[in-house]
């Protein structure tokens, strides 16, 4: 039998007159029970108190919001459910994406690491993750678009197929807040700058630059697979400000995908 609650206060699951971590815990347990097919343990008033985001369902987001409310109140900060909901949607979405293992649909690995970076112009970061820091390891990039997590994809210049990993060494280069990132890669003296922007939850190729210095005596420069002069190449390189791009966090500077690290990371972001 669930805990008996009377006329409810939003977030106060145990009806003790306070919103605490215990309320968040009870909400998390309720979500887990229902998700596992074990049925609800909440009374009707508890369901109403726990549905803080107003979507008529008890989810991990409700538990997260209750925890955030408690943290803000404990710190003496003024807060509201409305402001917390607006602030937390992308955090919850990224958390569920990682904890559910949905990221494995786009990249496999025994110890995938994650972080966030700000690529486009909004105040919601992009999620980046990779399986290693070796040369051949690319990085997946997810963005929060139209209230859901979308993993960006590109088209391989080698095989023509759709790919979900960019760059190498588990990293990409990007201009923070300027909506440009470079799937830079170098192999056998050939440098590839595959520059993208993000639009409507999709990666849009802006330019593809190739600098072939494998044989120094016959250097080649290409823009979108068309051979050009070195001056033309340098002009296009400067147009996209590639030299000012910064590296995303390295594999060793990212966080392991486990419930503790995920919660700690997004709670402090």
C-alpha positions as CSV (number, residue, x, y, z in Angstrom):
1,X,0.0,0.0,0.0
2,X,1.3,3.5,-0.8
3,X,1.8,6.3,1.7
4,X,-1.5,8.0,2.4
5,X,-1.6,11.7,1.3
6,X,-4.3,14.2,1.7
7,X,-4.9,17.5,-0.2
8,X,-1.6,17.6,-2.0
9,X,1.2,20.1,-2.3
10,X,3.1,19.8,-5.6
11,X,6.4,17.9,-4.9
12,X,5.5,16.9,-1.4
13,X,5.0,13.1,-1.9
14,X,5.1,12.0,1.7
15,X,2.8,14.9,2.8
16,X,5.2,16.0,5.6
17,X,4.9,19.7,4.7
18,X,8.3,19.9,3.1
19,X,9.8,19.1,-0.3
20,X,12.9,17.0,0.3
21,X,15.2,14.4,-1.3
22,X,12.9,11.8,0.2
23,X,10.1,13.0,-2.1
24,X,12.5,12.8,-5.1
25,X,13.4,9.3,-4.0
26,X,9.8,8.1,-3.7
27,X,9.0,9.5,-7.1
28,X,12.0,7.7,-8.6
29,X,10.9,4.5,-7.1
30,X,7.4,4.9,-8.4
31,X,8.7,5.5,-11.9
32,X,10.9,2.4,-11.7
33,X,8.0,0.3,-10.4
34,X,5.6,1.3,-13.1
35,X,8.3,1.1,-15.8
36,X,9.1,-2.5,-14.7
37,X,5.4,-3.4,-15.0
38,X,5.0,-3.8,-11.2
39,X,2.1,-1.3,-11.0
40,X,1.8,1.9,-9.0
41,X,2.2,2.3,-5.3
42,X,1.0,5.9,-5.2
43,X,-2.4,7.1,-4.1
44,X,-4.2,9.5,-6.3
45,X,-3.1,12.6,-4.3
46,X,0.5,11.3,-4.5
47,X,0.3,11.0,-8.3
48,X,-1.0,14.6,-8.5
49,X,1.8,15.8,-6.1
50,X,4.5,13.9,-8.1
51,X,3.4,15.0,-11.5
52,X,5.3,18.3,-11.2
53,X,5.8,18.9,-14.9
54,X,2.0,18.4,-15.6
55,X,2.3,15.7,-18.3
56,X,-0.1,13.3,-16.4
57,X,2.7,10.8,-16.0
58,X,5.3,10.1,-13.2
59,X,8.7,10.1,-14.8
60,X,12.4,10.4,-14.0
61,X,12.0,14.1,-14.9
62,X,9.5,14.6,-12.0
63,X,12.0,13.1,-9.6
64,X,14.8,15.3,-11.0
65,X,12.7,18.4,-10.7
66,X,11.8,17.7,-7.1
67,X,15.5,17.2,-6.3
68,X,16.3,20.5,-8.0
69,X,13.5,22.3,-6.1
70,X,14.9,20.9,-2.8
71,X,18.5,22.0,-3.7
72,X,17.4,25.5,-4.7
73,X,15.3,25.9,-1.5
74,X,18.1,24.5,0.7
75,X,20.4,27.1,-0.8
76,X,18.0,29.9,0.1
77,X,17.2,30.6,-3.6
78,X,13.8,31.6,-4.8
79,X,12.5,29.2,-7.3
80,X,9.3,27.9,-9.0
81,X,8.2,24.8,-10.8
82,X,7.8,26.7,-14.0
83,X,11.4,28.0,-14.0
84,X,12.8,24.6,-13.1
85,X,10.8,22.9,-15.9
86,X,12.1,25.4,-18.5
87,X,15.6,24.9,-17.3
88,X,15.6,21.1,-16.9
89,X,14.0,19.7,-20.0
90,X,17.3,19.3,-21.9
91,X,19.1,18.0,-18.8
92,X,16.5,15.3,-18.3
93,X,16.5,14.4,-21.9
94,X,20.2,14.0,-22.0
95,X,20.2,12.0,-18.8
96,X,17.5,9.6,-20.1
97,X,19.4,9.3,-23.4
98,X,22.5,8.2,-21.6
99,X,21.0,6.1,-18.8
100,X,18.7,4.2,-21.2
101,X,21.6,3.2,-23.4
102,X,20.0,4.9,-26.4
103,X,23.5,6.3,-27.3
104,X,24.6,2.8,-28.1
105,X,22.3,2.9,-31.2
106,X,25.0,5.2,-32.7
107,X,28.3,4.1,-31.1
108,X,29.4,0.9,-29.4
109,X,32.0,0.6,-26.7
110,X,32.7,-0.9,-23.3
111,X,33.5,2.5,-21.6
112,X,32.0,5.3,-23.5
113,X,32.6,8.8,-22.0
114,X,30.5,12.0,-22.4
115,X,30.6,15.7,-21.9
116,X,28.8,18.8,-23.3
117,X,29.9,21.7,-25.4
118,X,28.2,24.8,-26.8
119,X,28.3,24.7,-30.6
120,X,25.2,26.6,-31.8
121,X,23.9,30.0,-30.7
122,X,21.3,28.9,-28.1
123,X,22.0,28.4,-24.3
124,X,21.5,24.6,-24.5
125,X,24.7,22.7,-24.9
126,X,25.3,19.8,-27.3
127,X,26.1,16.4,-25.8
128,X,29.3,14.8,-27.1
129,X,30.5,11.2,-26.4
130,X,33.1,8.8,-27.7
131,X,34.4,5.3,-27.0
132,X,38.1,6.1,-27.0
133,X,40.8,8.7,-27.5
134,X,42.7,6.8,-30.2
135,X,43.3,8.2,-33.7
136,X,40.4,6.2,-35.3
137,X,37.8,7.1,-32.7
138,X,35.2,9.7,-33.7
139,X,32.8,11.5,-31.5
140,X,29.0,11.5,-31.6
141,X,27.2,14.8,-31.2
142,X,23.6,15.1,-29.9
143,X,21.6,18.2,-29.8
144,X,18.3,19.0,-28.1
145,X,15.8,20.0,-30.8
146,X,12.0,20.2,-30.7
147,X,12.0,18.8,-27.2
148,X,14.0,15.7,-27.9
149,X,17.5,14.4,-28.3
150,X,18.7,14.2,-31.9
151,X,22.1,12.6,-32.8
152,X,23.7,14.4,-35.7
153,X,24.7,12.5,-38.8
154,X,26.9,13.3,-41.8
155,X,27.8,11.7,-45.1
156,X,31.1,9.9,-45.4
157,X,33.2,11.4,-48.2
158,X,34.9,8.0,-48.6
159,X,32.0,5.6,-48.8
160,X,29.0,7.9,-49.3
161,X,27.1,6.3,-46.4
162,X,25.6,8.0,-43.3
163,X,27.9,8.3,-40.4
164,X,27.2,9.4,-36.8
165,X,30.8,10.0,-35.6
166,X,32.9,13.1,-36.4
167,X,36.5,13.9,-36.1
168,X,39.3,11.7,-34.6
169,X,41.0,11.0,-31.3
170,X,37.5,11.2,-29.8
171,X,37.3,14.9,-30.4
172,X,36.1,17.6,-32.8
173,X,37.0,21.2,-33.3
174,X,34.4,24.0,-32.9
175,X,33.7,27.7,-32.6
176,X,31.8,28.1,-29.3
177,X,28.4,29.6,-29.8
178,X,29.1,30.4,-33.5
179,X,27.4,27.2,-34.9
180,X,30.4,25.8,-36.7
181,X,32.3,22.6,-35.9
182,X,35.0,20.8,-37.8
183,X,35.2,17.0,-38.3
184,X,38.9,17.4,-38.7
185,X,41.0,14.4,-39.5
186,X,44.6,13.8,-40.7
187,X,46.1,10.7,-42.2
188,X,49.3,10.1,-44.1
189,X,50.0,13.8,-44.6
190,X,46.5,14.6,-45.8
191,X,44.4,17.0,-43.7
192,X,40.6,17.0,-44.0
193,X,38.5,19.9,-42.7
194,X,34.9,18.9,-42.9
195,X,33.0,21.9,-41.5
196,X,29.3,21.7,-40.4
197,X,26.7,23.9,-38.9
198,X,23.6,22.7,-37.0
199,X,20.1,23.5,-38.3
200,X,16.8,22.0,-37.3
201,X,18.5,19.3,-35.4
202,X,20.6,18.3,-38.4
203,X,24.3,18.6,-39.3
204,X,24.6,20.7,-42.5
205,X,27.9,20.5,-44.3
206,X,29.3,24.0,-45.0
207,X,32.5,23.2,-46.7
208,X,34.9,20.3,-47.2
209,X,38.6,21.2,-47.4
210,X,41.5,18.9,-48.3
211,X,45.2,19.7,-48.0
212,X,47.3,16.9,-49.5
213,X,51.0,17.2,-48.4
214,X,51.8,13.5,-48.8
215,X,54.3,14.4,-51.5
216,X,55.6,17.9,-50.7
217,X,56.8,18.4,-54.2
218,X,53.2,18.0,-55.6
219,X,51.0,19.5,-52.9
220,X,47.3,19.6,-53.7
221,X,44.5,21.7,-52.3
222,X,40.8,21.0,-52.8
223,X,37.5,22.8,-51.9
224,X,34.5,20.5,-52.0
225,X,36.6,18.0,-54.0
226,X,37.5,20.6,-56.6
227,X,41.2,21.3,-56.9
228,X,42.1,24.9,-56.3
229,X,45.2,27.1,-55.7
230,X,46.8,27.3,-52.3
231,X,45.7,30.9,-52.0
232,X,42.1,30.0,-52.7
233,X,42.3,27.2,-50.2
234,X,43.7,29.6,-47.5
235,X,41.0,32.1,-48.2
236,X,38.3,29.6,-47.7
237,X,40.0,28.2,-44.6
238,X,40.1,31.8,-43.2
239,X,36.5,32.4,-44.1
240,X,35.3,29.7,-41.7
241,X,37.8,30.8,-39.0
242,X,39.1,27.3,-38.6
243,X,42.4,28.4,-37.0
244,X,40.4,29.8,-34.1
245,X,38.4,26.6,-33.4
246,X,39.0,24.8,-30.1
247,X,39.1,21.1,-29.3
248,X,36.2,19.4,-27.5
249,X,37.2,17.7,-24.2
250,X,39.4,14.7,-24.6
251,X,38.3,11.2,-23.7
252,X,40.2,11.3,-20.4
253,X,38.6,14.6,-19.5
254,X,35.1,13.3,-20.1
255,X,32.8,11.4,-17.7
256,X,31.9,7.7,-17.6
257,X,28.4,6.8,-18.4
258,X,27.0,5.6,-15.1
259,X,24.1,6.9,-13.0
260,X,26.4,8.6,-10.4
261,X,28.5,10.5,-12.9
262,X,25.6,11.4,-15.1
263,X,23.6,12.8,-12.1
264,X,26.5,14.7,-10.7
265,X,27.4,16.2,-14.0
266,X,24.0,17.5,-15.0
267,X,23.1,18.6,-11.5
268,X,26.2,20.8,-11.5
269,X,26.1,22.1,-15.1
